[in-house]
Amino acid sequence: MTPLPENCKSLLMSDPRVLQAHTLKDLTIIALDMTITGALAVNRRAADLARQYRGAPEQEPLSQCAQIYVDFITGLQAVVDNVRSSSFRNVYESVNAAAEQPVNCENEFASRGLDSPLIQDNKDLEQKVTLSTNLARLIKNFLGD
């Protein structure tokens, strides 16, 4: 999924650091940081809801989503470190693999026939990770090892 250009611009412009960005690398780091921040928020919300839903059918998928986002965050933090050090090998592949995690979280609910209380959070995060994926694709095409 490619966000509309105005959504990409709106997402990037929501971070004041973008005004100081001069390179594709800078923009990619900002987008990845925004994605990680969004994932941290979804992780916290999933963990909080899992506690609230203790004993209910939603507890397990919420706990699974919280874990999905722990792995997601860890992976993207490694990607940011690689981009910062100008080590671009596998950056796109790593971000692209992470892009599936909001859907994987939603599938935790769908596979149990449950409505997800995280659906809007996951959609919002999907926009951020898609922006990160698109910038990582540009890095691969123009700066890749």
N, C-alpha and C positions, 0 to 999 in steps of 0.2 A: 504494500500500500504506500502510495506517495502522497504526502499531505499537499494540499493546495499551496501554491507559492505564497499567498497572503498568510496562510497559517504558519509556514516556515518562518517568514519574516516576523510575524507576531510573536512566535515562540522565542526566536533569537533576540528580538528587541526587548523582551521582558527581562533580560539580564543586562544590567548596566555595563558589564565587562565588554559587551559586543562593540561598544563605541571605541574601545582601545584595541580591538582585534585588527590585525593587519594581514593575517595569512589564513589560508585554509586550515592549517594546523591549529591556529588560535580558535577559529570558529568551531572546529571539531571538538576541541577540549571543552569549550563552553557548552556545546550541545550534550556531550557525554556527562559533564557535571550536572546539567539540568536533568538528564535522564536518571542519574544516580540519586539525586535529591528526590525526584518523583518516586522512584522505587523505594527509597527509605520511608517515604510517607505511606505508600501502599503497604509496605511490610508492617509498619507500626499499626496501621488501621486493621490489617488482617489479624495480627496478634491480639489486639484489643478486642476485636469482635469474637475471636476464638474463645477468649475468656468469658465474654458475655453469653456466648452460645454453649457454654459448658454443658455437656450431656445431650445437646440437641444434634440433629443430623448435620447441621452446618458447621459444627465444631471441627470435624476432620478436614473438610476441604479448605476451611479457613487456615487451619494449621499447616496444611500442605502448601497453600499460597504463601504463607509467611516464609516457609523454607525455600520455596521457589525463588522468592525475592532476595533471600540471603545469598543464594548462589549467583543470582543475577547481578547483585551489587558487587560481590567479590570479583566476578569475571570482568565487569566493566571498569572497576578500579584498576585492574591489571592492564586493560586496554588504554586507559588514560595515562598510566605510567609509560607504556610503550610509545604512545603518541608524543608525550612530553620529551622523551629521549630520542625522538625521530626514528624509532624502530617501527616501521610501518608494516612489516611482514605480518600477515594474518589479522590485521586490524579489522578489515572488512568482514572476514569470515567470522571473527569472534563477535562483532556487533550484530551481524546478521543472525547468528545463532541465538543471541540474547533476545532478538526481536520477537521470537516465538513465545517468550515467557508470559506476557499478558494473556495470550490465547491459552497457554497451558494452564494458567490459573483458572480461567473461565471453564475450561474442560473439566477441572476437578468438581465443579458444581454440576455441569451438564451431565457428566457420566453417572451422577447420582439422582438425576431428575430434580435438582434443586435450582432455585433462582439465586443468582449471585448478588450478594450485597456489595460486591466490589466492581460491578460492571462499569460504572462511570469512571472509577479510579483507573481501571485497566484500559478503558478507551483513551483517557487522557494520557496515560503513560505510553500507550501505543503510538500516539502522535509524536511524543518526544523521542522514543526509540527509533521511529521511522526517520525522523530528521537526522538522528545520529547515524543511522545506517546509510542514508543517502550521502552524508558528508564523508563517511568512511569509504564509500564506493569511490568518491572523487579522489580521496587520498590514494586509494589503490591504483586508480587509473593514471594519476598525475605524479604522485610522489613515491609510489610503491617501490620496495626493494627489488 
